[in-house]
Amino acid sequence: MLGAGIASAETPVTEPATFTSAFTAMATPDQVLNADGVPTPGQPGATGSFTFRINSDQDIICYDISLNGVSGDYMSPAKTATHIHQAAIGAAGPPRIAFPNPTPVGDGPRTSNGCLQGPFTTGVVTNGADTGTGFSLAALEANGAGFAADSHTTQFVAGAVRGQLTPIPVGGIATGGGGSATESNSGPAVAAVGIAALLGAGLIARRRTMAQS
């Protein structure tokens, strides 16, 4: 895999008026795998909260990322060290989207937020093509459980934390299965509820998943 010389293709954009789905991931060190799919624990005590809102019609993803207990600088063969990978639970997979790394780098909380519009690139090249080439958000929307979010550091190259994506409602509409939210019920609703509530919904979903396993 090569990480140099790949220009960014995705475009930072303003938040769209509508979203077709939303997902969250509660990332922990015990979910980290290396590139061969072997469990490789990340940074002890670290956690990550990833919230993604998607408009697959416009190929736009808005992200709110928070890392806690992560120390040290970032490291990855990709152009950033914070990604969505196409990887089911317990499996490794290629990065499909690279997000700006949460800041500030240090021992305190780190955050990153904004919106990106495809086409996407990661800076990782396999078989002569960037792993973001040809990827669309519709694929993520169709199978959110087949994707994971993570962040990599110099000490924990396989990943400091990782978490599987879980669908959450947007504006009171269940998403990830064809639902959509308009400006009148998504923006205000998200603002009123707050990212913390969205992350809480993801945590509940994760706890239910763990209880069933």
C-alpha positions in Angstrom: 0.0 0.0 0.0 1.2 3.5 -0.9 0.2 6.7 0.9 2.1 9.4 -1.0 1.3 11.5 -4.0 -2.5 11.1 -4.0 -4.4 14.4 -4.2 -7.6 14.9 -2.2 -10.7 14.5 -4.3 -13.5 15.0 -1.9 -14.7 18.6 -1.3 -15.5 20.2 2.0 -19.1 21.5 1.8 -21.8 23.1 3.9 -24.4 20.9 5.6 -27.1 19.9 3.1 -30.8 20.6 3.7 -31.7 16.9 3.9 -30.3 13.6 5.1 -31.2 10.1 3.9 -29.5 8.2 6.8 -27.4 8.6 9.9 -25.0 6.3 11.8 -23.0 6.2 15.0 -20.1 4.2 16.1 -18.9 3.8 19.7 -15.2 3.0 19.2 -13.1 1.1 21.8 -9.6 -0.4 21.8 -10.9 -4.0 22.1 -12.5 -3.9 18.7 -9.2 -3.1 16.8 -7.9 -5.6 14.3 -4.7 -5.4 12.2 -4.7 -5.6 8.4 -4.8 -9.4 8.5 -7.9 -9.4 10.7 -6.1 -10.4 13.9 -7.3 -8.8 17.1 -4.7 -6.2 18.0 -5.9 -4.2 21.1 -5.7 -0.4 20.8 -4.9 2.2 23.4 -6.1 1.1 26.9 -8.9 3.3 28.3 -9.4 5.2 25.0 -12.8 5.8 23.5 -14.1 7.3 20.3 -17.5 8.6 19.3 -18.3 8.9 15.6 -21.6 10.3 14.2 -22.2 10.4 10.5 -25.2 12.0 8.7 -25.5 11.1 5.0 -27.2 12.5 2.0 -26.6 9.7 -0.5 -28.3 11.6 -3.3 -25.6 14.3 -3.2 -22.9 11.9 -2.0 -22.3 14.1 1.1 -21.3 12.9 4.6 -21.3 15.1 7.6 -19.2 13.9 10.5 -18.8 14.6 14.2 -15.9 12.8 15.8 -14.6 12.8 19.3 -11.7 10.9 20.8 -11.0 10.6 24.5 -7.9 9.1 26.1 -6.0 8.9 22.8 -2.4 10.1 23.1 0.4 10.6 20.7 0.5 11.7 17.1 -1.4 10.1 14.2 0.1 7.6 11.8 -1.4 5.9 8.8 -0.5 5.0 5.2 -3.6 6.9 4.2 -3.6 10.7 3.8 -5.2 11.0 7.3 -5.4 8.5 10.2 -9.2 8.7 10.8 -11.3 6.6 8.5 -14.4 4.6 7.6 -13.3 1.1 6.5 -15.5 -1.3 4.6 -15.1 -4.0 7.2 -17.7 -6.2 9.0 -17.4 -6.9 12.7 -14.4 -9.0 13.4 -12.9 -8.5 9.9 -10.4 -6.1 8.3 -11.1 -4.1 5.2 -9.9 -1.1 3.2 -10.5 2.5 4.1 -13.2 4.1 1.9 -13.2 7.7 3.4 -10.5 9.6 5.2 -11.6 12.3 7.6 -9.6 15.2 9.0 -7.9 14.0 12.2 -9.5 15.2 15.5 -7.5 18.0 17.2 -5.7 19.2 19.2 -3.1 16.5 19.4 -2.3 15.9 23.0 -3.7 14.0 26.0 -7.0 15.8 26.2 -10.2 15.4 24.2 -9.9 15.7 20.4 -12.7 16.6 18.0 -13.3 17.0 14.3 -16.5 17.9 12.4 -17.7 19.1 9.0 -19.1 17.8 5.7 -17.4 16.1 2.7 -18.7 15.4 -0.8 -17.5 12.7 -3.0 -15.8 11.4 -5.0 -13.7 10.2 -2.2 -10.0 9.2 -2.0 -8.0 7.8 0.9 -4.4 7.9 -0.3 -4.1 4.2 0.0 -3.5 2.5 -3.4 -4.1 -1.2 -3.9 -3.9 -2.9 -7.3 -3.2 0.4 -8.9 -6.3 2.2 -7.6 -7.1 4.4 -4.6 -9.3 2.5 -2.1 -11.9 5.3 -2.3 -12.2 5.1 -6.1 -15.8 4.2 -7.1 -17.1 4.2 -3.5 -20.4 5.9 -3.0 -22.3 6.6 0.2 -25.2 4.5 -1.1 -23.1 1.4 -0.5 -22.6 2.4 3.2 -26.3 3.3 3.5 -27.3 -0.2 2.2 -25.2 -2.1 4.8 -23.9 0.1 7.6 -23.0 -2.9 9.7 -20.4 -3.8 7.1 -18.4 -0.6 7.9 -16.3 0.5 10.8 -14.8 3.8 12.0 -11.3 4.1 13.5 -8.3 6.3 14.2 -4.6 5.3 14.1 -1.6 6.6 16.1 2.1 6.1 16.1 1.9 3.8 19.1 -1.2 2.0 17.9 -0.7 1.7 14.2 -3.5 -0.9 13.8 -5.8 1.6 15.5 -6.2 3.3 18.8 -10.0 2.6 18.8 -12.5 1.1 16.4 -16.3 0.8 16.3 -18.9 -0.7 14.0 -21.5 1.6 12.4 -25.0 1.4 13.8 -28.0 3.3 12.2 -29.7 6.0 14.2 -32.8 8.2 13.5 -32.6 11.5 11.9 -35.4 14.0 12.7 -37.5 11.2 14.2 -37.3 9.1 11.0 -35.6 5.7 11.1 -32.8 5.8 8.6 -30.4 3.4 6.9 -33.3 1.6 5.3 -34.7 4.1 2.9 -36.0 6.8 5.3 -35.1 10.4 4.8 -35.3 13.7 6.7 -36.0 17.1 5.3 -34.6 20.5 6.5 -37.7 21.2 8.5 -37.3 18.1 10.7 -33.6 17.2 10.5 -31.6 20.3 11.2 -33.7 21.6 14.1 -34.2 18.2 15.5 -30.6 17.4 15.5 -29.8 20.7 17.0 -32.4 20.3 19.7 -31.4 16.8 20.6 -27.7 17.4 20.3 -24.8 15.2 19.2 -24.6 13.7 22.8 -28.1 12.3 22.4 -27.3 10.8 19.1 -24.2 9.2 20.5 -26.3 7.9 23.4 -28.6 6.2 20.9 -25.6 4.5 19.4 -24.4 3.4 22.8 -27.7 1.8 23.6 -27.7 0.0 20.2 -24.2 -1.2 20.9 -25.1 -2.5 24.4 -28.0 -4.4 22.9 -25.7 -5.9 20.3 -23.2 -6.9 23.0 -26.0 -8.4 25.1 -27.2 -10.6 22.2 -23.7 -11.9 21.3 
